[in-house]
């Protein structure tokens, strides 16, 4: 079995047996995939407790990264192989699916590409190493401005690098531009215009995903990021709190 859900932001209560009773019939060979913003933050006792609880569930949790993950810590895990693609094992049964990979999960071919651009920071990114950091932060807090802090609430790795973009294209070429499912955090520019044209602006990642969408054969493209549950059309699905089964 394979289930998919949206952003968790470190809150995994949707996976308790009351909200997700289907798990009673699942094993570690079954998967729940999170479409980004899984909630892997700077290590703490609270986070470790939550991850331990989730890892002890009967299923295996997989996730693509969103724009709100602590990439400093996430990228410290060794790169390993899993079901045909590259991953980071956060726990034995909590696995980060890296960008541009094609995985074979129980006979289902899935292309993954995490990441997204943070839009709610009109005042920019503050650097704690800046000697005027505290002064700037106090000023922005007083103004009620929206900002992020480098290595605390914002990481440059939220957006892919050139290698990841090219790796994704090369990998799809190897698979003859045909997969069963695409799992991303944000969505192609053409879809983003349909669901939230005024709130989110196109960027190099959404344009890249649009390029892929044009040439790729797939059953469904499932993504998170926009905090809603909606069938955009018969192939493209925005997901948030819901947990849907694809196999």
Beta strands, then each sheet from edge to edge (+ up, - down):
strand 1: 2-5
strand 2: 31-35
strand 3: 60-64
strand 4: 79-82
strand 5: 85-91
strand 6: 94-97
strand 7: 101-105
strand 8: 108-113
strand 9: 125-126
strand 10: 148-149
strand 11: 181-184
strand 12: 220-223
strand 13: 230-231
strand 14: 236-238
strand 15: 243-245
sheet 1: 4+ 5- 6+ 3+ 2+ 1+ 15-
sheet 2: 7+ 8- 11- 12- 14- 13+
sheet 3: 9+ 10+
end
